[in-house]
Amino acid sequence: MLVLLSINMANVVTRIVSVTRKGQATIPKDLREKFGVRDRVLVVEMGEGILFKPLPRPEDDFGSLRELFEGKKAREILEEARMRDQVREKRLLEGAKG
């Protein structure tokens, strides 16, 4: 069912979806695709109802630091940082013994 409403001079498309006993509702496919909804959404309680916002995934190309890491994945960056920390800690321990 498709209903058009006019709110504050803007056209808003609304849809009626079923909600299961567990509180699950299906977001229509065209809206999932349009807004990039994947496996998780942010649920925001608003004065007039509930707002669902898509969450970016870490592997998506977001953020101003992407260029600094030259295409490396977050896991690779984390592993490199951990290795540097282990080396630094080892040096500190050796220096404290000597």
Salt bridges, closest charged atoms under 4 A:
ASP30 OD2 - ARG15 NH2 2.75
GLU33 OE2 - LYS29 NZ 3.88
GLU59 OE2 - ARG57 NE 3.23
ASP60 OD2 - ARG38 NH1 2.91
GLU80 OE1 - LYS72 NZ 3.21
ASP85 OD1 - ARG88 NH1 3.20
